[in-house]
Amino acid sequence: MNINITINGKTYEVDENMTILQAAKSVKIDIPTLCYHPDLKVKGNCRVCVVEVDRCSNLQTACSTMVKEGMNVETHNKRVREARRTIVELILANHDETCTTCHSNGNCELQDLTESLNIKDNRYENVLEREEIMAGNPSILRDMSKCIKCGRCVQACNDVQKVGALYNIGRSTDMRMAPAYDYDLTQVKCTFCGQCIIVCPVGAIYEKDDVVDVLNAIEDPNKHVIAQIAPSIRVTVGEMFGMAAGTSVTNKLPAVLRQIGFDCVFDTNFAADLTIMEEGTEFLHRLQNGGVLPMLTSCSPGWVNYIEQFYPELLDHLSTCKSPQQMFGAIAKTYYAKKINRKPEDIVVVSFMPCTAKKTEAKREEMYRDGVADVDYALTARELGKMIKMQGYDLNNIEEEPFDDPFGITTGAGLIFGASGGVMEAALRTVYEVVTGQELENINLTAVRGLTGVKEATIKVGDLDVKVAVTNSLKNAKLILEKIKNKEADYHFIEIMCCPGGCIGGGGQPKPTTNDIRLQRIKGIYSGDEKMPLRKSHENPAVKKLYEEFLGEPNSHKAHELLHTHYFNRK
């Protein structure tokens, strides 16, 4: 039902279920916000969005006040404007204002708000007590001198992920967003998923930056530096150059990275196809030989961290396959090293990933062979954008070039790894045809696509109805794991992705990341799949050649040695 309200002297018809903030946005009136995030519960604690409502003596928060018939709202009069300026000035008085060297400089909501309110001088003395940056892990750094206590990170950790690594601790002016007892993230059950980073409006939480180290490696004449590009990166990093979410820059990336100085640029989609061959074969072996079911996918490192810490008793359900990132690294340091006659230690593998947990994954002890890491550096999409800009390039002006061989031939199945449901869909495209020997009539398994928390489907493979489930975010993973624990899960195969929407919503993706933006990125992923000449992993000729020349067959002894792993009880 629609009602009539007046905003700034003009009457509008709006939905009665809207807040003032939503109503104003629907009629193209911008009300500034800070603690508000469209995908999180409304808190109304920063007060930046205050407006004047007739018959109310106090200013009201637009994010939490519902519209009413006949309501008269002023969004930018002198009283409102001065209140907002005072609120922001008080925030700035307890904030590290070294903006030019801040990790979020140029992409900071507080910086934008200060500019829009025309705050040039602060009437209040800065009382901040600066703190040491907390850098005790390979993935996430915390700078509490930048924290504005908006609470978004706590919501992402507790409401979206249900991990509980961050809390509001302390009271009043001493309140802070931190792990219990102010521990470091390595001392609590943190999965390093980075969803706290995605929602942070300032530079209080951010990824460990490896850009300079990679550029230094490129300058080393004794090193052969190669890059791999994750599936989801190609539809997200363009946002950092003004492109619409979901815009594909697939063949611009190898071109620009070669100009930066990488010796070769490969496609992680190749390793995703390889993962399907290994994981699909493992699933069939379990299915046909009484193995532990349901089998759980293992390509999301934040999810692996979660099950190791919260449900280690269910680790036997987890596929032993390494993630595509790590499979690529293992093949690069063995098969590829022999092809180019280089020692593994002289090859530097740089991954461009959607995920902050990939940094931690690359440092896991089992991801080394004879003291040499499979992957040397894992950089986020944000770091990729920064590197391109730092070296003087703009993706808008880059001509397209193909990926390098032998890991440049890929399929649509590898590409859809970037969206929730993609791993399952890719696996079933191959499993069906391997088992039946027949071509799958409709390879688009739309039932497992999208942002829905838990998606289910049943596929007839030969004489068996294979029941699968797909979930994204650790909150929903918990629901699935509890069903398995209580023996209530009748699934055969389950895909679990750590982040909302899968990799397109990863903690290392460009900011902002909202559900609306995730949907546009997903659209870009599946549009790319539709255009691929090959759409099934087992049809990839480069993968076939790898098995013929080096691995033998899927799940062979050699494949297990290089492409499979083991897990730990970290409870």
N, C-alpha and C positions, 0 to 999 in steps of 0.2 A: 504493500500500500504506500502511496506517495503522499507527502505532506508539503506544506508551503513554509519556507523559512526565509528570513531576510538576512543577507550577508552584505555588510558595507553599503547599506541603503538600497540594495537591489533584491527583489524577491525571486526565489528559485523553487522549483518543485524537485524534491529529493526523496529517496527511499527512507521510510521511517526507521529502518533498522541500522542506519548509518550513524557514525560518530560525527561530530562537527568537522573533524579533520578529513574524514572520508567525503563528507558532503562538499566541503570546500574544494577538495581535489577534483571531485566530479564536475565542478563548474569552472575549473582552471584557475582557482585561487590557491596560491601556495602559502601554507602556514609552516614556518620552520619547526623542525623537531631535532632531537638529539638522542634520547634514550629509546625512542620509538623505532621499531623495525617491523615491516609488514608481515614477517613470518613468525614473530614471537608474540607472546602474550603482552598485552598493554600493561605498563607499570605506572606511567604518569608521575615519575619521581624526579625528572630533571626540570620540569615546569617551563621549558623553553617554548612550548606550543600554547601558552596561555592566551586566551581571548576574553573579550568583555561580552557578557550576555546580559540583556536587560533583565531587571528585577533580581539580579544576583549582586550582592555587595562586593564579593571577592571575584577576582579573575578565575576563570575555569580552564582546565586543561582540555584542549581540543581533542586529544587522542583518546580520552576516556569519557567524555561527556556526550550522551546521545542527543540527537536532534529531537525537537518537539514542535508540534503544530504552532505556527505563529511566532516561533523563536526569532529574536532579533540579535544578530551577532556582529561585533566589530572586531576585525582581525588585525588591523594595523593602525589604530588611532594612537594618540600620544601616550596615553596611559599604558597601553599594551606594549608599545615600542620601548618605552623607558623600562618597563618591567623586564622585558627580554634582555635588554642591554645590561641591566644590573645583574641578572642571573648569569649571563655569559661572562661578564667581568669577574664575578665571584669565582666562577669555575677557573678562569685564567689565572686568578690570584693564587691558586693552589695547583698550578700546572707548569711543567717544564716547557718553556716557550722557545726552545731552540729549534724552531720549525725548519730552518734551512738544512739542518743535518738530520732531521727526523726521518725514520724509515718510511713514514706515510706522507711525507711532504708532497703536496700536489694532489693527494688523494685522501684528504682528511676532512671529515664532516665538521669538526670544530673549527678548522681553518676556514672552510667555506662559510660557516655560520658567522664567524667574526667579520668576514668581509661583507656579507650581505647585510649585517646590522651596522656597518660602517663604524666599527670600533677601531679607532686609531690610537687612543691612549686609554690606559686602564686607571680608573680612579682609586683602585685598591692596591695596596702594597702586596707584592708576591711573598707568600709565607711558606713556600714549598721547601720541604726537607728532602733533598735529592737522595735517591737510593741507587745501589749498584744494580746493573742489569743482570737478571738471572739467566744464565746461559749454560745450565748444567746438562743439556742433552743435545743431540745432533739436529733436532727438528725445530723446536719452538723457544723463542726468547721472550722474556717478560720484562718490561721497563715500567715499573710502578710509578715512576715520576711523571709518566704520561697519562696514567689512568684517571678517568673522570668519574668513575664509580657509577656508570650508567647501568651496570648489571647485565648487559647483553651476553657477555661471555659466560656468565653463570647460568643464564637461561639456556644457551646453546648446549652447554655441558650437561645440565640436569634435565631439561625438558625435551630437547631435541634428541640428544644422544643417551641420556640416562646413565652416564658414566659417573658423574659426581666427583670429578677431580678438582673442580673449582667451586668455591662457596663465598657468600658474604661473611667475612669474619670481622670481629670487633663491632663497636657500636658508635653511633653519632659521627663526629669528625674523624674518629679513628677507624671507621669501617673501611675495609679494603676487599678487593676481589682476589682471592688466592686459594691455594690448596689448604686443607685443614692444618692447623698449627703453623701456618706459613711455611710449610715444607716446600722443597723444590719439586717440580713435576716428576722427576725420576724417583721420588720417594713415595708417590701415591699411584693409584691405578689410572694413569693417563695413557690413552691410546695414541696420542700425538696426531689425532685426526685433523686438527687445525680448524674445526668449525668455530672455535672461539675467535680465531683470527678473522675469519670471513665476516663476522658480525661486529667486530670492534670498530668503532667510528673514528678512532685515533691511532696512534702508534704504540699502544701499550702492550700489544701482543703481536708478534710477527715471526716469520720464518728465519732460520739461520741463513744468511746470505753467502752463497759460494761463488758469486759472479766473478769477482776479482781473481780468485784462485783458479778458475777455469780459464780466464783470459791469460793468466800467467803460464798455465800449462800449454796453451796454444803457442805462446812465444818461445817455448823450450824446443830447440831444434832436435833434441833427442827423443821427443815424444810424438807418437802418432795419435792424434786426438780425434775421436769419432763421437757423433751425436746420435741419439735415438729420440724420436718424437712420439709421444703417447697418442692414442686415438683421439681423446677428447680435446687435446691442446689445439688442434687445428680449427675447432669451431668456437674457441674462447679467446685466444690471445689477441685476435683482431680487435676486441673491445678496447684494448689499451691504446689503439690507434684510431679511435673514433668510429669503428665499424659496428654495425648492429650485432647483437648477440645471435649466435648461430651462423655467422658468416664464415665460410670455409676459406682458410688461407693455406690449404694443404701443400701446394707446390711453391708457395712463396717462402716457406720456412727453409727447405733445403737450399734455396738460392741465397737467402740472406745469411745463413749460417756458414755457407762456403765463403761468402765475402768477408765475414768476420774472421775466418781463418781455420775452420774445422777441416780436417783432411778428408773425411767422408761423412755423409749425413744419411742415416738409415731410418727405416720406419718400424716403430714398435709393433705396428699391425702384423708384421711378419712373425714376431715372437708371440703375438696373440693367436695367430693361426697355429703356431707350433704348440702353444698351450692347449688348444682345443684337441689336437692330435693326442697329446699325452693324457690330458684330463678325461677326454672321451673314452680312450682305451682303458684307463683306470676304472672309470665308471662301469663299462661293460664287463670288465673282469670281476668287479665286486658283484654286479648283478647276476652274472652267470655262475659264480663260484661261492656264493654265500658270504660275501664280504660285508663289512659294516655299512649299513644303510640307515638313514639316508646319507648320501655323500654330500659334503658341503664344499663349495668352491673356496679357493685359497689365494686368489689373485689380489685381494685388497689387504694391504699390510695393517691398516688400522683395525680391520676386523680380526685379523690374526692376533694382533696384540690383545684385543678384547677377549677372545675365547681363551687365550693362554692365561689371562689374569682372572677372569670371572667364571669360566666354565672349563677348566683343564680336564675334568673327568670326561668331557665329550671330544677330546682331541682326536680320537680314533676315527671320528666321522669326517674329519677334515682331509681333503685331498692332499696328497704329498707333493703335488706340483708346485714348483716355484712360480712366482708371478711372472708375467711377460717381461717386466723390467729385468729381473734377475736371470731369466732364461736367455735373454739377449746377451747380457753381460758374460754369462758362462760360455756361450757359443763364440762370442767375439774374442775371448781370451784363449780359445782352443782352436776350433775349426778355422776361424777367420785369421787368427795369428799365424797358423801354418800356411795359409794361402798367400799371405803377404810377406812371409818369412821374417816375422818380428817376434821378439820375446813378449810373453804376456805382460810383464812388468813395464814394458815400453809403450804399451797401448793404454790410453786414457779413455775410459768409457764415460760419457756424460749423458745423463738421462734428463729429458725435459718432461716433467710429470705434472699431473693435476693435484698432487698430494704431498702434504708435509710429512706424512708417515713414511713415504718412500725414502726420505733421508735416513730415518732410523733403520729401515729395512736393509739398506745398502751397507750399514755398519754391523749387522748381525754377524756373529762369529761364524755361523755355518755358511755364510755367503762369501767366504774366502777359500781359495785353494792354494796351498803352499805359501801362505802369507800374502797372496795377491787377491785383492777384492774383485769380484765379478763386475761391480759398478763402482767407479771412483767418486763420481759426483751425481747427486740427484737434485736438480733445480726445479722450482715450481714454474707454473705458467707466468706468474708475476715476475720472477727473476728473468725468464726468457724475454719478456717485454722490456724490462729494464736494460738487459744486455744489448738488445737491438738498438735501443735509444742511445745508450751510453757510447756505442760504437758509431753513431751518426747516421743510422738508417731509419727509414719509415716504411712499414710494410705496404702502405698505400702506393709506394713508388717502386716496388720490387717486381721484376718480371719473373714469371713462373719457370721453375726447372724441376726435373724429376729427381726422385731419391736415387741414391747410389745402389749398384749391385754389390754383393749378391742378396742383400736384404731389403731390396726396394720393391719387389713384387709382393702385393698384398691382396686381400679380399675384403668384401663387405662384412664378412663374419668377423674379421679382426677389427674393423672399424667400429662396429656396434658395441664392442667392449666398453666404449666410453659412456654408455647410458645404462641405467638400471634395467636389468632383463636381457641385456645384450649378450652376456657370457652364456646364459642359459639357451637363448635362441641360437647362438652360433654353435653350441655343443649339440643341440638337437638336430640342426641341419646336417651335421656330420654323422652323428650316432644313427639316425634313422637310415641313411643311405648305406652305411657300413654294414648294418645288421640285415637290412632287407635286400640290398643290392638293387633297389629301385630308386628312381628319382623322386624326391619329396615334391608333391604337387604344388603346395603353397608354402614357401619358405618364410613368409612373414608371420611370425608368432606374436600377433598384436596383443594377445591376452596378458603377456608378461611385460608389456611396455608401460611407461608413464611413471608418475610420482606416487601412486597408491602405495600404502605401507606394506601390505602383504598381497601378492598376486599369485594365483594358482592356475594350473592348466594340466590337462591330461592329453598325452600324445600316444597314439597306438603305434608301437614299434614292433613289427612282426605280430606275434601272438600276445604280446604283453602291453597292457595299458600302463604307460610310464607316467606317474603322477609327479609333477614338479611344483616347486614354489620359488618365488623371487621376493626378496625384501631389500629395502634400503634404509639406512640409518640404524644406529646401534640400539635405539629404543625398540625398533621392530625386530632386530636380531634377537633381543632378549626374549620376546614373545615366542619366536620359533624355537629357541634353545630350551625354554621351559617345557614346550610341548614334547621335544625329543627326550628331555630328562624324565618326563612323566610318562614316556612311552605312548604319547597321544598323537605323534606325527606319523602319518601313513604315507609320507612322500618317499620317493626314490632318490631324488636329486634336488638340492636346494642351492640357489645362488644368493649370497649375502654380500652386499656392498656397504661399506662403513658409512658413506656420506649420503645425505638426502639427494635423491636423483641419480646416485652413482657417481662416477668420476667427473661428470660435467658439473657436479656440485662440490667437488673436492676442496679441501682446505687450502690448496695452493692456487686456486683459480682467481681470475681478476675480481676486484671489488668494484661495485657491489655485486653480490650474488644473492638473488631472491628467487622464489619459486617461479615467478613470471619469467625471469631470465633463464632459469633452468629449463623451462619448457621450450624456449626458443633454441637453446643449445641442443636439446634432444631432437628437435625438428631438423636441425642442421646435420646431426649424426645420421639419422635415418634417410634423409635426402641424399647424403653421400653414398650410403649403402645401395640405394636404388640405382645409382649411376655407375656402380662398379661392374666391370666386365666379368669378374669372378666374385661369387658371393658365398662360397663354401670353403672352409679351411682345407679340406682334403683335396681340393682341386688346385691348390697353390703349387705351381711347378718348382718354385725355389725351395719350398718345404720338402717336396718329394726328393729333390736333388740332395738336400741335406741328409735325409735318411739313407739314400743310396750310397752317398760318398763317405758318411761319417758315423751316423747313429745306428744304422741297421734297420730298426723298426721301432714303432712307438712302444715305450715301456721296456725297451731292451736294457741290458746291464749298463751299456754306455749311457743311454738316456737317463737311467736312474741316477747314475753317478754325477751327471752334470745338471739335469733339469728337475730333479726332485730333492726334497729336503725333509727335515724333521722338526718337531716343535718341542716346547718346554712348558712345564707346569710353573707358572710365575705367580701363582696365587699368593 
